[in-house]
Amino acid sequence: LMFIDSNDRERFPDAVEELQKMLNEDELREAFVVIMCNKQDLPNAMSAEEIRSGIPDRVFRTHTTHVQACSAVNGEGIYE
């Protein structure tokens, strides 16, 4: 489970890099991946589709992955 700050475009590449590093670890090679795109309640937040397109396709080929839009403030996407 990885939370990404959808409103922080500047640090998004760092989050993607960290995700790739984690998924290269032996313990996580067969892990299921859920990426929570948090802060969707903010007006300039990247959409889940935008975040999905910024993650290398290799992640989706090597791991069962789900990208979920959410907002911890209003609970949207948390219970789905």
Biopython code that builds the backbone (N, CA, C, O; Angstrom):
import numpy as np
from Bio.PDB.StructureBuilder import StructureBuilder

atoms = [
    (1, "LEU", "N", (0.859, -1.172, 0.000)),
    (1, "LEU", "CA", (0.000, 0.000, 0.000)),
    (1, "LEU", "C", (0.897, 1.223, 0.000)),
    (1, "LEU", "O", (1.750, 1.372, 0.875)),
    (2, "MET", "N", (0.710, 2.092, -0.970)),
    (2, "MET", "CA", (1.499, 3.313, -1.052)),
    (2, "MET", "C", (0.563, 4.489, -1.247)),
    (2, "MET", "O", (-0.305, 4.473, -2.120)),
    (3, "PHE", "N", (0.749, 5.508, -0.423)),
    (3, "PHE", "CA", (-0.018, 6.737, -0.575)),
    (3, "PHE", "C", (0.828, 7.746, -1.328)),
    (3, "PHE", "O", (2.005, 7.943, -1.024)),
    (4, "ILE", "N", (0.214, 8.383, -2.313)),
    (4, "ILE", "CA", (0.872, 9.437, -3.078)),
    (4, "ILE", "C", (0.095, 10.721, -2.874)),
    (4, "ILE", "O", (-1.132, 10.743, -2.975)),
    (5, "ASP", "N", (0.812, 11.781, -2.590)),
    (5, "ASP", "CA", (0.209, 13.108, -2.439)),
    (5, "ASP", "C", (-0.104, 13.621, -3.841)),
    (5, "ASP", "O", (0.789, 14.074, -4.557)),
    (6, "SER", "N", (-1.360, 13.550, -4.224)),
    (6, "SER", "CA", (-1.780, 13.939, -5.579)),
    (6, "SER", "C", (-1.580, 15.424, -5.858)),
    (6, "SER", "O", (-1.586, 15.851, -7.013)),
    (7, "ASN", "N", (-1.407, 16.188, -4.826)),
    (7, "ASN", "CA", (-1.267, 17.629, -4.985)),
    (7, "ASN", "C", (0.201, 18.061, -5.075)),
    (7, "ASN", "O", (0.479, 19.240, -5.295)),
    (8, "ASP", "N", (1.132, 17.135, -4.910)),
    (8, "ASP", "CA", (2.558, 17.469, -4.913)),
    (8, "ASP", "C", (3.215, 16.988, -6.201)),
    (8, "ASP", "O", (3.895, 15.962, -6.225)),
    (9, "ARG", "N", (3.000, 17.741, -7.255)),
    (9, "ARG", "CA", (3.545, 17.376, -8.563)),
    (9, "ARG", "C", (5.070, 17.376, -8.577)),
    (9, "ARG", "O", (5.691, 16.578, -9.279)),
    (10, "GLU", "N", (5.656, 18.257, -7.813)),
    (10, "GLU", "CA", (7.115, 18.389, -7.790)),
    (10, "GLU", "C", (7.797, 17.130, -7.245)),
    (10, "GLU", "O", (8.847, 16.726, -7.743)),
    (11, "ARG", "N", (7.204, 16.518, -6.231)),
    (11, "ARG", "CA", (7.814, 15.335, -5.625)),
    (11, "ARG", "C", (7.275, 14.015, -6.180)),
    (11, "ARG", "O", (7.706, 12.948, -5.743)),
    (12, "PHE", "N", (6.356, 14.066, -7.119)),
    (12, "PHE", "CA", (5.796, 12.846, -7.701)),
    (12, "PHE", "C", (6.878, 11.955, -8.316)),
    (12, "PHE", "O", (6.849, 10.744, -8.097)),
    (13, "PRO", "N", (7.833, 12.505, -9.076)),
    (13, "PRO", "CA", (8.891, 11.631, -9.613)),
    (13, "PRO", "C", (9.675, 10.899, -8.513)),
    (13, "PRO", "O", (10.095, 9.759, -8.708)),
    (14, "ASP", "N", (9.870, 11.546, -7.370)),
    (14, "ASP", "CA", (10.554, 10.889, -6.251)),
    (14, "ASP", "C", (9.726, 9.722, -5.724)),
    (14, "ASP", "O", (10.277, 8.675, -5.384)),
    (15, "ALA", "N", (8.403, 9.897, -5.655)),
    (15, "ALA", "CA", (7.522, 8.823, -5.184)),
    (15, "ALA", "C", (7.561, 7.634, -6.142)),
    (15, "ALA", "O", (7.574, 6.481, -5.709)),
    (16, "VAL", "N", (7.581, 7.917, -7.437)),
    (16, "VAL", "CA", (7.645, 6.840, -8.440)),
    (16, "VAL", "C", (8.972, 6.100, -8.318)),
    (16, "VAL", "O", (9.013, 4.871, -8.382)),
    (17, "GLU", "N", (10.038, 6.842, -8.144)),
    (17, "GLU", "CA", (11.355, 6.218, -7.982)),
    (17, "GLU", "C", (11.383, 5.321, -6.738)),
    (17, "GLU", "O", (11.915, 4.211, -6.783)),
    (18, "GLU", "N", (10.819, 5.795, -5.650)),
    (18, "GLU", "CA", (10.777, 5.006, -4.418)),
    (18, "GLU", "C", (9.936, 3.749, -4.596)),
    (18, "GLU", "O", (10.298, 2.682, -4.101)),
    (19, "LEU", "N", (8.820, 3.871, -5.297)),
    (19, "LEU", "CA", (7.970, 2.709, -5.586)),
    (19, "LEU", "C", (8.766, 1.654, -6.350)),
    (19, "LEU", "O", (8.721, 0.472, -6.011)),
    (20, "GLN", "N", (9.484, 2.076, -7.365)),
    (20, "GLN", "CA", (10.265, 1.131, -8.165)),
    (20, "GLN", "C", (11.353, 0.459, -7.333)),
    (20, "GLN", "O", (11.595, -0.739, -7.480)),
    (21, "LYS", "N", (12.010, 1.222, -6.463)),
    (21, "LYS", "CA", (13.030, 0.640, -5.587)),
    (21, "LYS", "C", (12.415, -0.423, -4.681)),
    (21, "LYS", "O", (12.959, -1.517, -4.532)),
    (22, "MET", "N", (11.275, -0.088, -4.079)),
    (22, "MET", "CA", (10.619, -1.036, -3.179)),
    (22, "MET", "C", (10.244, -2.315, -3.905)),
    (22, "MET", "O", (10.440, -3.410, -3.376)),
    (23, "LEU", "N", (9.704, -2.188, -5.113)),
    (23, "LEU", "CA", (9.231, -3.355, -5.843)),
    (23, "LEU", "C", (10.371, -4.213, -6.375)),
    (23, "LEU", "O", (10.145, -5.347, -6.797)),
    (24, "ASN", "N", (11.583, -3.689, -6.361)),
    (24, "ASN", "CA", (12.750, -4.478, -6.759)),
    (24, "ASN", "C", (13.298, -5.320, -5.612)),
    (24, "ASN", "O", (14.142, -6.190, -5.829)),
    (25, "GLU", "N", (12.829, -5.069, -4.407)),
    (25, "GLU", "CA", (13.265, -5.858, -3.249)),
    (25, "GLU", "C", (12.715, -7.282, -3.375)),
    (25, "GLU", "O", (11.574, -7.487, -3.790)),
    (26, "ASP", "N", (13.541, -8.253, -3.011)),
    (26, "ASP", "CA", (13.138, -9.662, -3.106)),
    (26, "ASP", "C", (11.818, -9.935, -2.390)),
    (26, "ASP", "O", (10.979, -10.684, -2.892)),
    (27, "GLU", "N", (11.633, -9.328, -1.214)),
    (27, "GLU", "CA", (10.436, -9.577, -0.416)),
    (27, "GLU", "C", (9.155, -9.084, -1.093)),
    (27, "GLU", "O", (8.060, -9.540, -0.766)),
    (28, "LEU", "N", (9.297, -8.159, -2.029)),
    (28, "LEU", "CA", (8.118, -7.561, -2.669)),
    (28, "LEU", "C", (7.971, -7.929, -4.141)),
    (28, "LEU", "O", (7.109, -7.384, -4.831)),
    (29, "ARG", "N", (8.786, -8.828, -4.616)),
    (29, "ARG", "CA", (8.747, -9.165, -6.046)),
    (29, "ARG", "C", (7.387, -9.684, -6.512)),
    (29, "ARG", "O", (7.020, -9.499, -7.673)),
    (30, "GLU", "N", (6.643, -10.326, -5.626)),
    (30, "GLU", "CA", (5.327, -10.858, -5.999)),
    (30, "GLU", "C", (4.202, -10.162, -5.256)),
    (30, "GLU", "O", (3.095, -10.693, -5.162)),
    (31, "ALA", "N", (4.472, -8.991, -4.733)),
    (31, "ALA", "CA", (3.481, -8.258, -3.934)),
    (31, "ALA", "C", (2.377, -7.674, -4.808)),
    (31, "ALA", "O", (2.596, -7.309, -5.963)),
    (32, "PHE", "N", (1.197, -7.599, -4.226)),
    (32, "PHE", "CA", (0.101, -6.846, -4.823)),
    (32, "PHE", "C", (0.333, -5.384, -4.435)),
    (32, "PHE", "O", (0.780, -5.094, -3.325)),
    (33, "VAL", "N", (0.030, -4.477, -5.344)),
    (33, "VAL", "CA", (0.304, -3.057, -5.106)),
    (33, "VAL", "C", (-0.993, -2.264, -5.188)),
    (33, "VAL", "O", (-1.732, -2.357, -6.168)),
    (34, "VAL", "N", (-1.256, -1.485, -4.145)),
    (34, "VAL", "CA", (-2.381, -0.555, -4.144)),
    (34, "VAL", "C", (-1.782, 0.835, -3.966)),
    (34, "VAL", "O", (-1.095, 1.105, -2.981)),
    (35, "ILE", "N", (-2.046, 1.702, -4.919)),
    (35, "ILE", "CA", (-1.554, 3.073, -4.864)),
    (35, "ILE", "C", (-2.743, 3.980, -4.589)),
    (35, "ILE", "O", (-3.653, 4.109, -5.408)),
    (36, "MET", "N", (-2.713, 4.603, -3.424)),
    (36, "MET", "CA", (-3.772, 5.517, -3.009)),
    (36, "MET", "C", (-3.358, 6.933, -3.399)),
    (36, "MET", "O", (-2.347, 7.450, -2.925)),
    (37, "CYS", "N", (-4.148, 7.549, -4.263)),
    (37, "CYS", "CA", (-3.869, 8.907, -4.742)),
    (37, "CYS", "C", (-4.617, 9.878, -3.847)),
    (37, "CYS", "O", (-5.757, 10.249, -4.128)),
    (38, "ASN", "N", (-3.967, 10.285, -2.769)),
    (38, "ASN", "CA", (-4.605, 11.082, -1.733)),
    (38, "ASN", "C", (-4.716, 12.561, -2.129)),
    (38, "ASN", "O", (-4.069, 13.024, -3.068)),
    (39, "LYS", "N", (-5.539, 13.267, -1.397)),
    (39, "LYS", "CA", (-5.785, 14.713, -1.542)),
    (39, "LYS", "C", (-6.562, 15.061, -2.815)),
    (39, "LYS", "O", (-6.384, 16.136, -3.387)),
    (40, "GLN", "N", (-7.418, 14.144, -3.246)),
    (40, "GLN", "CA", (-8.241, 14.396, -4.430)),
    (40, "GLN", "C", (-9.244, 15.524, -4.212)),
    (40, "GLN", "O", (-9.844, 16.012, -5.170)),
    (41, "ASP", "N", (-9.428, 15.940, -2.972)),
    (41, "ASP", "CA", (-10.349, 17.033, -2.671)),
    (41, "ASP", "C", (-9.753, 18.398, -3.010)),
    (41, "ASP", "O", (-10.472, 19.397, -3.012)),
    (42, "LEU", "N", (-8.449, 18.457, -3.297)),
    (42, "LEU", "CA", (-7.811, 19.739, -3.621)),
    (42, "LEU", "C", (-7.947, 20.045, -5.105)),
    (42, "LEU", "O", (-7.877, 19.136, -5.932)),
    (43, "PRO", "N", (-8.139, 21.308, -5.451)),
    (43, "PRO", "CA", (-8.450, 21.676, -6.846)),
    (43, "PRO", "C", (-7.351, 21.383, -7.859)),
    (43, "PRO", "O", (-7.659, 21.146, -9.027)),
    (44, "ASN", "N", (-6.088, 21.389, -7.460)),
    (44, "ASN", "CA", (-5.000, 21.173, -8.420)),
    (44, "ASN", "C", (-4.385, 19.783, -8.327)),
    (44, "ASN", "O", (-3.300, 19.548, -8.859)),
    (45, "ALA", "N", (-5.066, 18.866, -7.659)),
    (45, "ALA", "CA", (-4.545, 17.508, -7.499)),
    (45, "ALA", "C", (-4.525, 16.774, -8.840)),
    (45, "ALA", "O", (-5.419, 16.938, -9.671)),
    (46, "MET", "N", (-3.482, 15.963, -9.030)),
    (46, "MET", "CA", (-3.426, 15.102, -10.212)),
    (46, "MET", "C", (-4.506, 14.037, -10.071)),
    (46, "MET", "O", (-4.752, 13.547, -8.968)),
    (47, "SER", "N", (-5.134, 13.685, -11.146)),
    (47, "SER", "CA", (-6.150, 12.627, -11.112)),
    (47, "SER", "C", (-5.462, 11.268, -10.973)),
    (47, "SER", "O", (-4.258, 11.147, -11.203)),
    (48, "ALA", "N", (-6.227, 10.261, -10.600)),
    (48, "ALA", "CA", (-5.683, 8.906, -10.518)),
    (48, "ALA", "C", (-5.171, 8.461, -11.888)),
    (48, "ALA", "O", (-4.172, 7.747, -11.973)),
    (49, "GLU", "N", (-5.841, 8.873, -12.946)),
    (49, "GLU", "CA", (-5.410, 8.517, -14.301)),
    (49, "GLU", "C", (-4.066, 9.170, -14.637)),
    (49, "GLU", "O", (-3.207, 8.557, -15.272)),
    (50, "GLU", "N", (-3.900, 10.417, -14.203)),
    (50, "GLU", "CA", (-2.646, 11.125, -14.426)),
    (50, "GLU", "C", (-1.500, 10.437, -13.672)),
    (50, "GLU", "O", (-0.400, 10.278, -14.201)),
    (51, "ILE", "N", (-1.775, 10.042, -12.451)),
    (51, "ILE", "CA", (-0.767, 9.350, -11.651)),
    (51, "ILE", "C", (-0.452, 7.996, -12.268)),
    (51, "ILE", "O", (0.711, 7.607, -12.369)),
    (52, "ARG", "N", (-1.484, 7.289, -12.676)),
    (52, "ARG", "CA", (-1.287, 5.978, -13.312)),
    (52, "ARG", "C", (-0.401, 6.115, -14.545)),
    (52, "ARG", "O", (0.480, 5.283, -14.763)),
    (53, "SER", "N", (-0.614, 7.137, -15.346)),
    (53, "SER", "CA", (0.172, 7.305, -16.567)),
    (53, "SER", "C", (1.614, 7.729, -16.268)),
    (53, "SER", "O", (2.486, 7.592, -17.126)),
    (54, "GLY", "N", (1.869, 8.235, -15.072)),
    (54, "GLY", "CA", (3.219, 8.626, -14.692)),
    (54, "GLY", "C", (4.034, 7.503, -14.070)),
    (54, "GLY", "O", (5.209, 7.683, -13.751)),
    (55, "ILE", "N", (3.414, 6.355, -13.899)),
    (55, "ILE", "CA", (4.099, 5.189, -13.329)),
    (55, "ILE", "C", (4.496, 4.278, -14.492)),
    (55, "ILE", "O", (3.668, 3.968, -15.348)),
    (56, "PRO", "N", (5.751, 3.851, -14.525)),
    (56, "PRO", "CA", (6.202, 3.018, -15.646)),
    (56, "PRO", "C", (5.340, 1.767, -15.836)),
    (56, "PRO", "O", (4.918, 1.137, -14.866)),
    (57, "ASP", "N", (5.088, 1.423, -17.091)),
    (57, "ASP", "CA", (4.280, 0.239, -17.415)),
    (57, "ASP", "C", (4.850, -1.036, -16.812)),
    (57, "ASP", "O", (4.106, -1.975, -16.530)),
    (58, "ARG", "N", (6.153, -1.077, -16.612)),
    (58, "ARG", "CA", (6.804, -2.255, -16.038)),
    (58, "ARG", "C", (6.188, -2.627, -14.688)),
    (58, "ARG", "O", (6.053, -3.808, -14.366)),
    (59, "VAL", "N", (5.818, -1.618, -13.905)),
    (59, "VAL", "CA", (5.200, -1.878, -12.593)),
    (59, "VAL", "C", (3.908, -2.667, -12.782)),
    (59, "VAL", "O", (3.621, -3.588, -12.018)),
    (60, "PHE", "N", (3.139, -2.309, -13.790)),
    (60, "PHE", "CA", (1.850, -2.959, -14.038)),
    (60, "PHE", "C", (2.021, -4.338, -14.689)),
    (60, "PHE", "O", (1.157, -5.205, -14.555)),
    (61, "ARG", "N", (3.129, -4.530, -15.385)),
    (61, "ARG", "CA", (3.394, -5.843, -15.989)),
    (61, "ARG", "C", (3.909, -6.846, -14.964)),
    (61, "ARG", "O", (3.633, -8.041, -15.072)),
    (62, "THR", "N", (4.659, -6.367, -13.966)),
    (62, "THR", "CA", (5.297, -7.284, -13.023)),
    (62, "THR", "C", (4.521, -7.470, -11.722)),
    (62, "THR", "O", (4.799, -8.402, -10.967)),
    (63, "HIS", "N", (3.551, -6.593, -11.450)),
    (63, "HIS", "CA", (2.793, -6.665, -10.197)),
    (63, "HIS", "C", (1.308, -6.410, -10.471)),
    (63, "HIS", "O", (0.951, -5.578, -11.304)),
    (64, "THR", "N", (0.457, -7.142, -9.757)),
    (64, "THR", "CA", (-0.965, -6.833, -9.788)),
    (64, "THR", "C", (-1.130, -5.505, -9.066)),
    (64, "THR", "O", (-0.817, -5.395, -7.881)),
    (65, "THR", "N", (-1.621, -4.497, -9.778)),
    (65, "THR", "CA", (-1.621, -3.130, -9.263)),
    (65, "THR", "C", (-2.986, -2.481, -9.427)),
    (65, "THR", "O", (-3.658, -2.654, -10.444)),
    (66, "HIS", "N", (-3.382, -1.727, -8.399)),
    (66, "HIS", "CA", (-4.622, -0.957, -8.441)),
    (66, "HIS", "C", (-4.307, 0.474, -8.019)),
    (66, "HIS", "O", (-3.640, 0.693, -7.008)),
    (67, "VAL", "N", (-4.782, 1.436, -8.784)),
    (67, "VAL", "CA", (-4.604, 2.855, -8.468)),
    (67, "VAL", "C", (-5.966, 3.404, -8.067)),
    (67, "VAL", "O", (-6.928, 3.312, -8.830)),
    (68, "GLN", "N", (-6.047, 3.979, -6.863)),
    (68, "GLN", "CA", (-7.317, 4.427, -6.289)),
    (68, "GLN", "C", (-7.246, 5.897, -5.902)),
    (68, "GLN", "O", (-6.370, 6.298, -5.136)),
    (69, "ALA", "N", (-8.157, 6.697, -6.425)),
    (69, "ALA", "CA", (-8.286, 8.094, -5.994)),
    (69, "ALA", "C", (-8.922, 8.109, -4.615)),
    (69, "ALA", "O", (-9.821, 7.317, -4.331)),
    (70, "CYS", "N", (-8.452, 9.020, -3.748)),
    (70, "CYS", "CA", (-9.046, 9.098, -2.419)),
    (70, "CYS", "C", (-8.787, 10.464, -1.787)),
    (70, "CYS", "O", (-7.966, 11.253, -2.255)),
    (71, "SER", "N", (-9.509, 10.700, -0.730)),
    (71, "SER", "CA", (-9.318, 11.893, 0.090)),
    (71, "SER", "C", (-9.497, 11.487, 1.541)),
    (71, "SER", "O", (-10.578, 11.058, 1.944)),
    (72, "ALA", "N", (-8.440, 11.621, 2.320)),
    (72, "ALA", "CA", (-8.538, 11.285, 3.741)),
    (72, "ALA", "C", (-9.423, 12.290, 4.469)),
    (72, "ALA", "O", (-9.983, 11.971, 5.518)),
    (73, "VAL", "N", (-9.557, 13.494, 3.930)),
    (73, "VAL", "CA", (-10.352, 14.537, 4.583)),
    (73, "VAL", "C", (-11.837, 14.188, 4.554)),
    (73, "VAL", "O", (-12.520, 14.290, 5.573)),
    (74, "ASN", "N", (-12.343, 13.773, 3.378)),
    (74, "ASN", "CA", (-13.778, 13.502, 3.292)),
    (74, "ASN", "C", (-14.108, 12.006, 3.165)),
    (74, "ASN", "O", (-15.281, 11.643, 3.075)),
    (75, "GLY", "N", (-13.093, 11.141, 3.155)),
    (75, "GLY", "CA", (-13.312, 9.702, 3.114)),
    (75, "GLY", "C", (-13.560, 9.127, 1.731)),
    (75, "GLY", "O", (-13.699, 7.913, 1.583)),
    (76, "GLU", "N", (-13.617, 9.974, 0.723)),
    (76, "GLU", "CA", (-13.881, 9.508, -0.637)),
    (76, "GLU", "C", (-12.787, 8.541, -1.094)),
    (76, "GLU", "O", (-11.596, 8.823, -0.960)),
    (77, "GLY", "N", (-13.210, 7.406, -1.631)),
    (77, "GLY", "CA", (-12.283, 6.428, -2.164)),
    (77, "GLY", "C", (-11.636, 5.519, -1.135)),
    (77, "GLY", "O", (-10.925, 4.580, -1.494)),
    (78, "ILE", "N", (-11.873, 5.787, 0.124)),
    (78, "ILE", "CA", (-11.245, 4.982, 1.177)),
    (78, "ILE", "C", (-11.976, 3.654, 1.371)),
    (78, "ILE", "O", (-11.338, 2.630, 1.612)),
    (79, "TYR", "N", (-13.284, 3.662, 1.271)),
    (79, "TYR", "CA", (-14.074, 2.467, 1.558)),
    (79, "TYR", "C", (-14.427, 1.667, 0.319)),
    (79, "TYR", "O", (-15.112, 0.649, 0.419)),
    (80, "GLU", "N", (-13.973, 2.106, -0.847)),
    (80, "GLU", "CA", (-14.333, 1.424, -2.100)),
    (80, "GLU", "C", (-13.419, 0.261, -2.374)),
    (80, "GLU", "O", (-13.577, -0.424, -3.385)),
]
sb = StructureBuilder()
sb.init_structure("model")
sb.init_model(0)
sb.init_chain("A")
sb.init_seg("    ")
for serial, (resi, resn, name, xyz) in enumerate(atoms, 1):
    if name == "N":
        sb.init_residue(resn, " ", resi, " ")
    sb.init_atom(name, np.array(xyz, "f"), 0.0, 1.0, " ", f" {name:<3s}", serial, name[0])
structure = sb.get_structure()
